[in-house]
Structures are given as C-alpha cells and as structure tokens.
C-alpha cells in the first residue's frame, strides 16, 4: 500500500481515539476570543471568493477541546447557524491529524475518502481502484449534546457553551487547519465554515496567517482544485492555499 495512505489511515484512527476519551476541561488556549474574532473578521473582509457569506471560526487546543469561538458577521445569525458545529469539527479534525512539522488540512483529505481513487484522465481504460480510506470520514461522530448545549445568546462569544467540551467530528473538505507556534510546533486547530468549501479553506488560510500561527512546512496543507482532488467551487478564482 502507498505509504501516504498508511500514514493517513493511522492518523485518522488517532482522531477517533481522541474523541473517545470524552469531555475535558479547557486547557490553555493559544488563541483568545478577541484574537480569533479580529483575525477572522479581517480575513473575511479580505477574501473575495465564494458567496461573500460570513463565517464561524472555532479553535480547539492540542487536546481537541474547544477553546475559542467567534463569528465574522454583525450578529449570531449573520452566518449559517449550522456552520458553528461544522467549524468545530473541522478544527478537531485538523488538530488531530497535524503533527509537529507536518500539517494536514481538512481540504487535503477530500480525495482520500472518496469511494474510489480518482483517475486523472477521464478517458483512461484503467478501471477505478478502491480507495483504502473510504468510510473513515464517518467513523468519528460529533458529540451533538456538547455542540448544541447552552444559551443561544452566548454563541460566538467569549463564553460560548462549546468552550471546554471536546465536540469531536471529522470533516473532509476545505476549512480546517493546524495552527503552529514557531513554524513547526503543532499547538491547536482552526476550523472555519459559512461559505463554499473553497472559500472556507481560503479564508481560514488567511485567518491563520493573521493569527501568526502558520506552519513553515508544506505537509498536506494546501489543496488542489480539480475533479480528481478537491472539487472546484463557485467563484473560486483567487482561492488561497492551493497547489
């Protein structure tokens, strides 16, 4: 088997074991609510891809516990409400798969979990082969009680009810990144949701830079927008963090 697939299989299994340990108290968060809100809002203003929607941003600490939640719009429902928990799952996924010196974004996972390995040439006579990681994206279920609990009026605030919970979940399209201190030390995960998958990836890429927590190593961080990798999205010209 391709060593890359072996690596991905082991890392995705590790994500499931993280979620299985249950809720945990929030440890120190490398990103404050104010920092996340400012970085997210600027990134959303600077990015012109997608549908021009607003975003939810969630940070989990290295233990996978939600430690900061913010939104870029003027009020709680200025962005898709469903995207709050999607952003949390993206943050959890990226944190759980990113190692020191080797970041992996949720957008880079897309082609690994398709039913078959995509063929580069649609006219090829070679039969599609089974994808060895198919189904792993559904093996780590989000804790819906932790995701939906609490007072709606606190969503996206410094006291968001998800803070202190390990919400879990696995998302395998654009919008989740590992965050790094010193360029190589994995410290937490960031998830964005609220627009197309490509715009989520692009704006999250900008948000990470605004936070000063981007890695120096390439890893599997960038995405390739193509039918055989991560699909194109409406208005994806200028997407940040692509190959």
C-alpha positions in Angstrom: 0.0 0.0 0.0 1.1 3.5 -0.7 3.0 4.9 2.4 0.9 8.1 2.2 -2.3 6.0 2.7 -0.8 4.1 5.6 0.1 7.4 7.2 -3.4 8.8 6.7 -5.1 5.6 8.0 -3.1 5.8 11.2 -3.7 9.4 11.7 -7.5 9.2 11.1 -7.6 6.3 13.6 -5.9 8.6 16.2 -8.6 11.2 15.7 -11.3 8.7 16.7 -9.4 7.7 19.9 -9.1 11.4 20.8 -12.9 11.8 20.7 -13.5 8.6 22.6 -11.8 10.0 25.7 -14.9 12.1 26.5 -15.2 15.7 27.7 -12.3 17.5 29.2 -11.6 20.8 30.9 -10.4 23.5 28.6 -6.6 23.7 28.8 -4.7 26.9 27.9 -5.8 28.2 24.6 -3.1 29.7 22.2 -5.7 32.0 20.8 -8.0 34.3 22.7 -11.6 35.1 21.7 -10.5 38.7 20.8 -7.6 37.5 18.6 -9.8 35.0 16.8 -12.5 37.5 16.2 -10.1 40.1 14.8 -8.2 37.7 12.6 -11.4 36.1 11.3 -13.1 39.4 10.6 -10.1 40.8 8.6 -9.8 37.5 6.7 -13.4 37.6 5.7 -13.2 41.1 4.5 -10.0 40.5 2.5 -11.2 37.3 0.8 -13.4 37.7 -2.3 -14.0 34.0 -3.1 -17.3 32.1 -2.7 -20.7 33.6 -2.0 -19.5 36.5 0.1 -21.0 35.0 3.3 -19.9 35.4 6.8 -18.1 32.7 8.8 -17.9 30.9 12.1 -14.4 30.3 13.4 -13.6 27.7 16.1 -10.2 26.9 17.7 -9.6 23.7 19.7 -6.5 23.3 21.8 -4.0 20.5 21.4 -6.2 18.2 23.5 -9.1 18.7 21.0 -11.1 20.8 23.4 -12.9 23.8 22.0 -11.3 26.9 23.5 -12.4 29.9 21.3 -15.4 30.6 19.1 -16.2 33.7 17.1 -18.1 34.9 14.0 -17.4 37.5 11.4 -20.9 38.9 10.9 -22.7 41.6 12.9 -24.8 39.2 14.9 -25.2 35.5 15.6 -27.4 34.6 12.7 -25.5 36.7 10.1 -23.8 33.4 9.2 -25.3 29.9 8.8 -26.1 28.6 12.2 -25.3 25.1 11.2 -21.7 26.2 10.4 -20.8 26.7 14.1 -20.6 23.0 14.8 -19.1 22.2 11.3 -16.3 24.7 12.1 -15.7 22.9 15.4 -15.5 19.5 13.7 -13.0 20.9 11.1 -10.8 22.3 13.9 -10.9 19.0 15.7 -10.0 17.1 12.5 -7.1 19.3 11.5 -5.7 19.4 15.0 -6.0 15.6 15.4 -4.2 15.0 12.1 -1.5 17.7 12.2 1.9 16.7 13.6 4.9 18.8 14.5 6.4 19.8 11.2 3.6 18.1 9.1 0.3 19.9 8.9 -2.7 18.3 7.3 -5.8 20.4 6.3 -9.3 19.1 6.0 -9.4 20.2 2.4 -6.5 17.9 1.6 -8.4 14.9 2.9 -11.2 15.0 0.3 -9.7 12.7 -2.3 -8.6 10.1 0.4 -12.2 9.3 1.5 -13.9 9.0 -1.9 -15.3 5.6 -2.8 -12.7 5.1 -5.4 -9.3 6.6 -6.2 -10.0 9.3 -8.8 -8.5 8.8 -12.2 -6.6 11.7 -13.7 -7.6 11.0 -17.2 -11.4 10.5 -17.7 -10.8 8.7 -21.0 -8.4 6.2 -19.3 -9.2 2.5 -19.8 -7.8 1.7 -16.4 -10.6 0.7 -14.0 -11.0 2.9 -10.9 -9.5 1.3 -7.8 -11.0 1.1 -4.3 -9.9 3.9 -2.0 -8.3 2.3 1.1 -9.6 5.2 3.3 -13.2 5.2 2.1 -15.6 5.5 5.1 -13.1 6.8 7.7 -14.7 10.2 7.5 -17.8 8.8 9.1 -16.1 6.9 11.8 -15.8 9.7 14.4 -19.3 11.1 15.2 -19.7 14.6 16.7 -20.9 14.9 20.3 -24.2 16.6 19.4 -25.0 17.2 23.1 -21.8 19.2 23.5 -22.3 21.0 20.2 -25.9 22.2 20.8 -26.0 22.8 24.5 -26.2 26.2 26.2 -27.8 29.6 25.7 -28.1 30.8 22.1 -27.3 34.3 23.1 -23.7 33.2 24.1 -22.9 31.6 20.7 -19.7 33.1 19.3 -18.9 35.0 22.5 -16.0 34.5 24.9 -18.5 32.3 26.9 -19.7 30.2 24.0 -21.2 27.0 25.5 -19.0 24.7 23.4 -15.9 26.0 25.2 -14.4 23.4 27.5 -16.0 20.5 25.5 -14.4 18.0 23.2 -17.0 18.2 20.4 -15.2 15.8 18.0 -16.4 15.1 14.5 -14.5 14.6 11.2 -14.8 16.9 8.2 -13.0 16.1 4.9 -13.5 19.3 2.8 -11.9 22.7 3.0 -11.8 24.9 6.1 -9.7 23.2 8.8 -6.1 23.8 9.6 -3.5 23.0 12.2 -2.0 26.0 14.0 1.7 26.2 14.7 4.0 28.1 17.0 7.5 28.8 15.8 6.5 27.4 12.4 6.9 23.8 13.4 5.2 23.0 16.7 1.5 21.9 16.4 -0.4 23.7 19.1 -4.1 23.6 18.2 -6.6 23.5 15.3 -8.7 26.1 13.5 -12.0 25.5 11.7 -14.0 27.9 9.5 -17.4 27.3 8.0 -20.1 29.5 6.4 -19.5 29.6 2.7 -18.4 27.2 0.0 -15.7 24.7 1.0 -13.2 26.5 -1.2 -14.0 29.9 0.5 -13.8 28.3 3.9 -10.3 27.0 3.1 -9.2 30.3 1.6 -10.5 32.4 4.5 -9.2 30.0 7.1 -5.8 30.2 5.4 -5.9 34.0 5.8 -7.1 33.8 9.3 -4.2 31.5 10.3 -1.7 34.0 8.8 -3.5 36.8 10.7 -3.0 34.9 13.9 0.7 34.4 13.2 0.3 30.7 13.6 1.1 29.3 10.1 3.5 26.4 9.7 6.7 26.6 7.6 6.4 23.0 6.4 4.1 22.2 3.5 2.9 18.8 4.7 -0.6 18.1 3.2 -1.8 21.6 3.9 -2.6 23.0 0.5 -5.4 21.8 -1.8 -5.6 21.1 -5.5 -8.8 22.2 -7.0 -9.6 19.6 -9.7 -12.1 16.8 -10.4 -9.5 14.3 -9.0 -8.6 16.2 -5.8 -10.8 18.8 -4.1 -13.7 19.9 -6.4 -13.9 23.4 -7.7 -16.5 25.7 -6.1 -18.5 28.7 -7.4 -16.3 31.8 -7.6 -13.0 30.0 -6.5 -10.6 32.1 -8.5 -8.0 33.5 -6.1 -8.5 30.8 -3.5 -5.7 30.9 -1.0 -3.6 27.9 0.0 -3.8 25.9 -3.3 -1.2 24.0 -5.2 
